[in-house]
Amino acid sequence: MAKNKGARVVINLECICSRKNLSIKQERKKGIFRYTSTKNRKNTPNRLELKKFCPNCNHHSLFKEIK
C-alpha cells in the first residue's frame, strides 16, 4: 500500500514576465515556461515565489506558484 506523504505537495511555478508577454529585447521565443517543485503546506501556506532562470526571457525572473 502507498504511504501518506504528509504535508508535501507538488507545485507548478510559472514565469510572470512570460505570462504578461512583456517585450524584452533579448526575447528568444514566445510561450510560458514552468518549473515543478515541492513545498511543505504546513510551513508555507502562502503561494511560493522564487527567482529562477527563464529561457524564454533569457534572464532571471520571478516565478510564482500557480494552481
C-alpha positions, 0 to 999 in steps of 0.5 A, a space after each residue: 500500500 502507498 504511504 501518506 506523504 504528509 504535508 508535501 505537495 507538488 507545485 507548478 511555478 510559472 514565469 510572470 514576465 512570460 505570462 504578461 508577454 512583456 517585450 524584452 529585447 533579448 526575447 528568444 521565443 514566445 510561450 510560458 515556461 514552468 518549473 515543478 517543485 515541492 513545498 511543505 503546506 504546513 510551513 508555507 501556506 502562502 503561494 511560493 515565489 522564487 527567482 529562477 532562470 527563464 529561457 524564454 526571457 533569457 534572464 532571471 525572473 520571478 516565478 510564482 506558484 500557480 494552481 
